[in-house]
Amino acid sequence: MRRVKLYHLNDDGKWDDKGTGHVSCKKILDDMCFVLISETKGNERLLCSRISQDDIYQLQGDTLIVWSDPETSIDLALSFQESEGCREIWDEMRIIQGRQPDSQTIIAKNLSPKTDDSDSEESQQDDLNENELPEPKTKNLGSILKSINTMDRYTVIKSIVEQGYLSKLFDVFETCEDVEDISSCRTLFNIFKNIVLLNDNTLYETIFSDEHLMNLIGVLEYDAGLTGNIKADHRNFLRNVVSFEEVIPFTDRSVLQRIHQTFRIQYIKDTILPRSLDDQTFNALNGMIYWNNISITNAIKDDKNYLKQLLSELKSTTTPQDRRRNLAKLLLEYTLMFKHAQGYLKGEVWSKLREHGIFEVVQINICNQDSSVRHACSELLSSMMPGPDGDLVRHYIIMQYMHTKTSPFLINFIKGITDETELGIQDNLCESMRLLIDSELPSAHLKDLLVMFYDTFMSDLVKPLSRPITDPSSVQSLIRVLDLVSFLATQHSYKCKNFYIEERLVDEGRSLFELPTDRFDARRDSIDEELHRTQGHIL
């Protein structure tokens, strides 16, 4: 029977009776909790305390469990009516923590006559050497966990790093897993989770090395908080489900190892231990990922042939479509990798990319039949347009126009906006177009660009205004063009107004008012106001 009384320790050091009810271990949202339901007040919940993975609970006598709740800082006690109920709840709590059920041992010790024989075998086993961790054996796992939680942090880290301790612990894990000792595997989960939470770079270099990383992920499959299956399936997912394709081989093979390591650390942070990490450890793992990305970025940048081959194949018209898709994804992943790098590194990488023809790559592939390729190009434009790189795009367009009186880059850019059926791609392109022609941004080339834009290319941008609406994609295209036209009207009032009149955009815009849908209301109002002001000004 699990009938208990709940007590709170008050400020005077006395225990206050908070009620009687029946206690159980239940999953509340994502956490396992002690839940106590009153026996006198219907289904009123007297207690809902999350079961901590830390060793904060004491089993006193044979009917009392005492702890200090880390979330409320309240000292709590459950006083059981029957010893059997106390043992059941204690052992269930230990399993949830990933520890071995030990109520019988503790109760037997609590109820045994006191002895002065401090040299007994049990006392010797429980004594912890303050200067080193217990020997990594299955029978010592509970002591190891307690030592990691109570010993000096520096001493724990030194013991783990300098004594080959991790390898021995992983050997213990392999043995426990082979004999299906789930309880010990769950204790090992808590041991390694706490090792990760030690937040030490030297320790991380060891535990996240190629030698140990997959073993660590294996241990972390045995989270006692998981429901359903006995363990997770992370190793199978990483080895057999996730696929990595080396689109262009790396000359420096250490880059490949760094890529795999980065992905797996990210997986541990985001998928395996997201609820267990404190802010410091979360930031430390993010820092490892960041510096790995910087290392990979530099290695690829400094490789004489890697970027050259990547962009050359994307510029070639003979590259097979499947190959082109993978190359485009690779280029996008590379640019995202150094997105948050320091300015000097970003500048060096973009310089390399321009040297090998990044603008031509976008020009050729932005209207590709494969949406993955177009998406990569739209993301590249989104990365290039903000800041000084945007002015280099403007300069590239102007130089094309000066030599050929046209700009294939800008033509395909506009075609991507007007003909695109994927809304995410179209949004990226529209935002990049806004940045390209935004008169409020500092630019040495904007004035020349706007002249050629309105003289030669603006008519292509507004073509959807005269097209019949045949399907939802044409509606979305029209909405985005109207947004751009409204933006242009506020940015370049004189040039835009003259274009409105010369191209009879006033009539085209008013014809939109007859469309039987309210999706255009905001755009119509904006354009209509500008068109009326335009007509009045010109007349």
N, C-alpha and C positions, 0 to 999 in steps of 0.2 A: 504494500500500500504506500502511495506517495503523498500522504497527507502531511502538511507541514505548517509551521508558523513562520511568518516573516518578521525579522527584527531589523531595525535601523539603529546604529550607534549615534546617540545625540551628543550635543556639545559638552554635556556634563560627564561623558564617559559611561553613560548608562544605555542599556538596550531598550528601545521602545517597541512594543508589540504593534505591528502594522496589519495584522489580520491572519486568518487561517484559510487554507485552501488546498488545492491539488496542483502539484508542479509537474512540468514535463519539459523536454527539450524539443523545440519546434523551430522551423524555418520561417522567419519573418522577413519578407522582401528577399534580400540576398544574404542574410545572416542567420546563423543558428543562435537561438536565444533560450535562456531560462524563462519560461512563461508560467506564472502562478495565477490561477483563476480562483476567485473567492467562492467559498462554499455557502456564504450567507447573503451575498449581494448579487444574486443572479450570475451573469457571466462577466462581472466586472473584473478587469485585469489588475491584480495587485502588483505584479512585477513583470517587466519585460526587459531583461538584461542580456546584452549581446555577450556570447561566450567568447572570451578573449583567448588568443593563441598563446599568450604569455602565461608563465607559471605563477598565477596570483591567487590560486584557490588553496584552502587548507581543509583537510578532513580531520575534524577533532572528535575524539571519542568514537562512537559508532553511529551517531544520529545527527551530527552537526557539520554543515559546510559553511565556511566563512571566507569572505573576500572583500576587497575594496574595489568598487566599480570605477574603472579608469575614466569613464565618460562623465560620471556625476560626482566623483570623489566621495561617495557615500559608502561607509562600511556596512556590509550586509551580512545577514546570517539566515540560513534555512535550518530550522530545527524539525527533524523528521519524527513522526510518531513511531515508525518502525525502522529498525536497522536495515531491513531488506530494501526498503524504498530508498534509503540513503545510499546504499551500495549501488543500486541500479542507476540512479541519477549520476553518481560520481563516475562510474565506469563509462556511461554514455557520453558524459562530458569529456573524459580522457580520450575516447575514440574520436570525437569531433576535433579535438586538439591535435590529433595525430600521435597520441601517446598510448602506451600500453595500459590497459585497465589494471588497477592495482589496489582496489578498495580492500580486498581481503587482507593483503599484506599490511596495509596502513592500519586497519582496524585491529588486527592481531597485535601489532606493535603498540598501538595506543592502549590496549587493554591489558598488555602483559605487565607483570610486576617490574618496577624500575630496578635497574642494576647498575653497579659502578664499574662493570667490566668494560671499560672503554676500548679494550683491545680486541673485542669480539670481531669475528669475521665480517659481520654485517656493518659494523662501525667502520672497519677498514675500507670496505667497498664504497661506503657513502662519503668518506672524507675526500675532499677535493684539494688537490694541490693548487695553490693560488698562483703558481708560476707556469703551469702548463696544462693543456687540455688532457682529459682522460684518453687512454689508449683507444684508437678507433676500432671497437669491436661491437658486435650486435648487443651484447649484454650491457654495454656502457652508453648506449644512445641517449637514455634519459639523463645521465650525468653530463654528457657532452652538451646537450641542449641547455641544461641548467648553467653549465660553466660559461657558455657563450653569452647567456643573458646576465650573468652576475660578475664575471671576471672583468678586469681592466681591458678596455677595448684594444689598446696597443698590444697587450700581451696576447690576446686572442689572435689578432692579425699576424703577429710575429710567429706564433705557433703554427698557424695555418700555412703561411708562406714559406717558412724556413725549414720545416720538418717533413716536407712531402706529405702533409696531412691530408690534402684533398684527394690525392690518388688512393690513399688507404681508405678514406671514407667512401669513395666511389666503388672500391672493391667490396666494401661491406654492402653497399646498395645492390650491386650485381648479385651477391649471394642471397640477400633478402628477397629480391625480385624472383630469382630462380626457384626458390622454395615457396614462393607466394606468401611471404610473411608481410601481409598488408599493414599490420599495425606498426612494424618497424619502418616500413617504407614511408608511412605517414609521419613518423617521428623524424625521419631524414628530411622530409619535405620542410618541416619547421626548422630544422638545423640549417639547411641551405638557404631558406628564405631569410633567416636572421643573419647569415653570412653576407648575403647580398645587401641587407640593410645596414651592415657595418660601414658601407659608403667609403671605401678606400681604393684609390687608383691602383696601387701596387697589387692589392688583392684582386681587383677587377682584371688586371692584365693576366693573372694566373687563371682565374675561374672562367673567363671568357675566351681563353686560348683555344686553338683548334683541338688540343688534346682533351680538354675538359668540357667544352661548351655543350655538345650533344648529351653527355652524361648528366650535366646540370639540368638540361631540359627534361631528361628522363625522370630524374628525382622529382622535379616540379609537376609531374603528372599526378602525383599522389596527394592532391589537396583534399583534406578531409571535408572541406566545405562544399565540394562538388556533390550534386545529387545524381541519382540514376546509376551510372556505371561506377565501378570501383575506382577507376582512374581515367584521366584524360588520354588523348591520343595524339599528343603534340609531335612525337618523333616520327610517327607514320606520316603525319601531315607534311612535315618539313622534308622528309626523305622521298616520299612517293606521290604526294599530291601537288605541292609547290614545284614548279619547274623553272629552272634557270637556263636561258639560252645565251650562250656566248656568241653574239651576233658577229662581232669582230674580235678575234683572239687578242689577248693582252700579251705584250712582250714581257712585261714584268708580272710574273705569276703571283706575286704577293698581293697585287691589286685584286685578283679574284678572291683570295682568302679574306681580304679586308671587306669586300662586298658581302660575302656570305656571313661574316661575323656581324656586320652592321645590321643585316636583315634579321638575324636571330636575336640580337640584343633588342631590336625594335619589337620583335614578336614577344619576347619575355616581358617587356615594359607594357605593351598595349593589350596583350591577350592573356598571358599567364598570371601576372602579378599586379594587375592594375589597382586592385582594392587593397593590396598589402603595402604598397610603396608609400613612404612618407615623402614630403616635399623635397627634402635634401637628396634622397636617393633618386627620386624621379628626375631632378635636375642634373644629378651626376650622370645618370644613364643618357639623358639628352645630350650632355656635354661629350660623352664618348662617341655618340652617333654623329654629332656635329664635326668633331675633329677627324673621325674616320672619313666623313664626306669630303672634308678639306683635303685630306691625304689622297683620296681617290681622284678628286678634281685636279690636283697638281700633277699626279702621275699621268693622267690622260693628256693634260695640257702639254706636258714635257715630252711625251712620246712623239717622235718625229713623223710617224705615219698614221697614227690612229685617227685623228680628226680629219686628216687629209683624205684617207680612204672613205671614212664615213660620209663626208659631204660630197665627195666625188661621185659615189654611187647614188646618192640622192639627187644629184644634178643630171645624171645620165638618163636618157630616155629609154635605154634598153634594160634597165634594172627590172627584174620580175616583180610583179605586184606584191606577192607574199614577202619577198625580201625587202621591198620598199617599206612595207608596213612595219616590219621589225626595226629597220634602220631609223624610221621616223620616231618610233617609240623610244629607241635608245637615245636619240638626240634630245628628245624631250626630257627623259629621265636625267640626262647629264646636266641640262640647264637648270632643272629643279634642284639638283644636288648642290649647286653653288649659289642658289638664289639668295641665301642669307649670309653669304661670305662677306668678308671685309671688302671695301671698295677697290683696293688696289688689285686684289685677286680677280674680282669680277671684271675689272677693266682688262686685265691680261687675257682672260679667257675669251671675252667678247672680241678682243683684237685678233686672237687666233681664229675664231670662227669667221670673222669678216675676211681675214686673209684667205681662207679656204672657200669663201663664197656662200655665207649663210643667207645673204639677201636673195641670191639666185635660187637657193634651195626653197625658200618660202615662195618665191615667184612661180616656180615650176610646179610645186606640190599643193598650193593652196586651193586649187580647184580639182584635185585628184578625185577619182571615182570612189576611193576608199575613205569612209568617214574617219577612221583612225588616223590616217595621214593628214586629212584636213584639220582634225582636232589638234594634232601636234603643231601644225603650222600656226593655227590661231593662238595657241598657248605661247609659241615662240614670239609672235608679234606682241602679245600682252606683256611679255618679259622685256622686250626691246624698247617699247615706246616710252615708258616713263624715264625721266632723267636724260642725260646727255646722249644715250644711244638713240633716242628718238630723233634727234637732230641729224644723226648719221643716216637714218632711214630717209629723212627729207632730202638730204644731200644726194643720196643714191638715186632717188626718183628724179630730181632736177637734172643730174648728169645724164641719165637715160634720155630725158626729154631734149636736152641740148644737142645730143648726138643724132637722135632719130625722130624728133618732133612727136614722140609718143613715149609712154612708159608702160611696158608690159607688167611691171610690178604693180603699179597703181591700177591698171585695168583689171588684173586678176584679183587684186584686193577688193575692188568695188564689186566685181562679179561674185566674189565670195559672199558679200553682204546681200546682194539682190537675189541670188539664185540658191543660196544655202537652205536646206530643209531641216538641218539639225539646229535646234534652238540654242544649245550651249555654244556651239561654234559661232553662230550668228551673233550672239551677245558678245563674245570675245572680240570678233572683228569690228562690231559697231563701237565698242569702247576704245579699241585701238585707233579707229578712224577719228573719234573725237579728240584723242590725244594728238594725232597727227596734225590736225587743223585747228587746234585750240589757240586762239590769238592771245590768251593770257599767259601762255607758257613762254619762257625765255627761249628764243631761237634765232640763229643767224640766217636761217634759210626759209623761214615761214612766209615772208613777204613774196619772194619769188615763187614759192610753191602755190600760194593762193591764186596768183595771177594765172598760172597754167591750169590749176584745178578748175576754176570757174570757166576759163576759156575752152577747155578741152574735155574735161572729165565729169563735170557736175551733171551733164545731161544723162550720162550713164547711170549715175546714182539715183536719179528720180524716175527712171523708166517704169518701175513698179506702179507709180501713181496712175499710169495710163493703161495698165494691164487689167484684163477681166479677172475677177476673183473666182477661182475655180476650185480651190481646196483650202484646208486649214493652213497649209504651209504658206500659201500666197497671202493669206490674211496676216500671219505673223511677220512675213517679210515686209508687208505694207506698213504695219505698225512701227517696225524698227526704222524704216525709211522716213516715216513721218516724224519720229523722234529726232532723227539726224537733221531733217529739214528745219525743225523747230530750233534745234541747237544752233544751226548755221545762221538762222535769222537773227538770233541774239548775239552771235559772235562777230559776224561780218555784215553788218546791216547794209552798207552801201552796195557792196558786190552782190550780196544775196538778193537784195530788192531788185536790182537791175536784171538779174537773171530771172527772177520770178516773172517780170513783165515781158522780157524778150522771148522767153520760152513758153509763155501763156500758162505758167504754173498756177496763176490765180484761178483760171477756169478749171484746171485739173483738180486743184484743191477743193473748189466748190462742188465739183461733181461727186466728191467723196461724201458729201453731206446727205446724199440720197441713199446711202447704203443702209439697209434695215437692220442695224445692230448697234448696241450701245458701247461696243468695245473701243470705238474710235472717239468717244465723246471728248476725253481730255485732249487728245492730239488735235481733233478738229477745232476745239475752242482756241487752242494756242495758235495753230496755223491761221485760222480765220481772222483772229485779232491782228496778226502780223500782216496778213494780206490786205485787210481793210486799211491799215495804217500805210501800207506800201502804196496802194492805189491813190489814197488821198495825197500822199507826199509827191508822187510822180505827177499827178494831174495838177 
